[in-house]
């Protein structure tokens, strides 16, 4: 039937982990998923407060699949620990609720690794892990999919495979291709 051939829509929504996911990676993700069109509604610096402001409008698009990447900016100690953990949990739960009817995938930011700033990296990761733990709990309560990014990217870390650009947070090609693989596993 023709309905079986309907193209699905996938929206990336969140921070720079998706915000830096440009055309080339979008095309690779579409290729990996087959009959899916990807729309990127993410921006560097977004936290869940930005997400809340935009979620109602984006939810009107009725995406088949929505991938959410929030937490890195909410927890960032350099931004004065922007969004307290309790508020982050309320915000992300509220964002998830707005996309009722869509398949929802959470993508927690994997641990940072900036060799030029070991103390900053340690402080960032310590807070980030609390927010990522909260995402794990929210995913269970709301019954949404979550990519276990600490384990997935931790494997690279153990094997000394660098998946970051020099800032130690954002992905290089290896990191982005792994993200494509993980999203594909959940969707197919």
C-alpha positions in Angstrom: 0.0 0.0 0.0 1.1 3.6 -0.5 0.9 4.4 3.2 3.8 1.9 3.8 5.9 4.1 1.6 5.2 7.4 3.5 8.4 9.2 4.3 8.9 9.6 8.1 10.1 12.8 9.6 12.8 13.0 12.2 13.6 16.2 14.2 16.8 16.8 16.0 16.2 19.2 18.8 18.5 20.4 21.5 22.1 21.8 21.9 25.3 21.9 19.9 25.7 18.1 20.0 23.0 18.2 17.3 23.5 21.9 16.4 26.8 21.0 14.8 25.3 18.1 13.0 25.3 19.7 9.5 24.2 18.7 6.0 26.7 16.0 5.4 25.7 14.1 8.6 22.0 14.7 8.0 22.4 13.1 4.6 24.3 10.2 6.1 21.6 9.7 8.7 18.9 9.8 6.1 20.8 7.3 4.1 21.2 5.0 7.1 17.5 5.2 8.0 16.1 4.9 4.5 12.7 6.5 4.2 13.2 9.3 6.6 13.7 13.1 6.2 15.8 14.8 8.9 15.1 18.3 10.2 17.6 20.0 12.5 16.1 22.4 15.1 19.1 22.4 17.4 21.5 25.2 18.3 24.7 25.6 20.2 24.1 26.9 23.7 20.5 25.7 24.0 19.5 24.4 27.4 16.1 23.0 28.6 14.8 26.6 29.2 15.3 27.3 25.5 13.8 23.9 24.7 10.6 24.7 26.8 10.2 28.0 24.9 10.3 26.2 21.5 8.8 22.8 22.1 5.1 23.7 21.6 5.8 25.1 18.2 8.1 22.2 17.1 5.6 19.7 18.5 3.0 21.1 16.0 5.0 19.5 13.2 3.9 16.1 14.6 7.3 14.4 13.9 7.3 10.6 13.6 10.6 10.7 15.6 12.2 13.3 17.8 15.7 13.1 19.1 16.5 15.3 22.1 20.0 16.4 23.2 19.9 18.4 26.4 22.0 18.5 29.5 25.4 19.7 28.6 24.5 23.4 28.8 22.1 22.9 31.7 24.9 21.4 33.8 27.9 23.4 32.6 29.8 24.8 35.6 31.3 27.4 33.3 27.9 28.8 32.7 27.3 29.0 36.5 25.5 25.7 36.5 22.8 27.3 34.4 19.8 25.2 35.1 19.5 23.5 38.6 19.1 19.7 38.4 15.5 19.7 39.8 14.4 22.3 37.2 16.2 20.4 34.4 14.2 17.2 35.3 10.9 19.2 35.2 11.9 20.9 31.9 13.0 17.7 30.1 9.9 15.9 31.4 7.7 18.7 30.1 9.5 18.8 26.7 9.0 15.0 26.4 5.3 15.4 27.2 4.8 17.9 24.3 5.9 15.3 21.8 3.3 12.7 22.8 2.6 10.5 19.8 6.1 10.8 18.4 8.9 8.2 19.0 11.2 10.0 21.4 14.9 9.3 21.7 17.1 11.0 24.4 20.7 11.6 23.7 22.8 12.4 26.8 26.0 14.2 26.1 28.9 11.8 26.6 31.7 12.7 29.0 34.1 15.4 27.8 37.8 14.8 27.3 39.8 18.0 27.0 43.5 17.1 27.6 44.4 20.8 27.7 42.0 21.3 30.7 41.9 18.2 32.9 40.4 20.0 36.0 37.7 21.7 33.9 37.0 18.3 32.2 36.7 16.6 35.6 34.3 19.3 37.0 32.2 19.3 33.8 31.9 15.5 33.7 31.1 15.3 37.4 28.0 17.5 37.0 27.1 16.2 33.6 26.9 12.6 35.0 24.3 13.8 37.5 22.2 15.3 34.7 22.7 12.2 32.5 21.6 10.0 35.4 18.5 12.1 35.7 17.9 11.6 32.0 18.1 7.8 32.5 15.5 8.0 35.3 13.2 10.3 33.2 13.5 7.9 30.3 12.3 5.0 32.5 9.4 7.0 34.0 8.2 8.4 30.6 9.0 5.2 28.7 11.1 6.8 26.0 14.2 5.5 24.3 17.7 6.6 25.5 21.1 6.2 23.9 23.5 5.0 26.5 26.1 7.5 25.4 28.5 7.0 28.4 28.8 3.3 27.5 28.8 3.7 23.7 31.4 6.5 23.7 33.2 5.0 26.7 34.1 2.1 24.5 36.0 4.5 22.2 37.6 6.1 25.2 38.8 2.8 26.5 40.3 2.0 23.1 41.9 5.4 23.0 39.9 6.3 19.9 39.4 10.1 19.8 35.8 11.0 18.9 36.0 14.7 19.8 37.1 17.8 18.0 39.9 19.6 19.9 37.5 21.3 22.4 37.0 17.9 24.0 33.1 18.1 24.0 31.8 18.2 20.4 32.1 15.3 18.0 34.5 14.8 15.1 33.5 12.5 12.2 34.0 9.3 14.3 31.7 10.7 17.1 29.0 11.8 14.6 29.1 8.5 12.6 28.6 6.6 15.9 25.6 8.8 16.7 24.1 8.0 13.3 24.7 4.3 14.1 23.0 4.5 17.5 20.0 6.4 16.2 19.6 3.9 13.4 19.7 0.9 15.9 16.8 2.4 17.8 14.7 3.3 14.8 15.1 0.2 12.7 
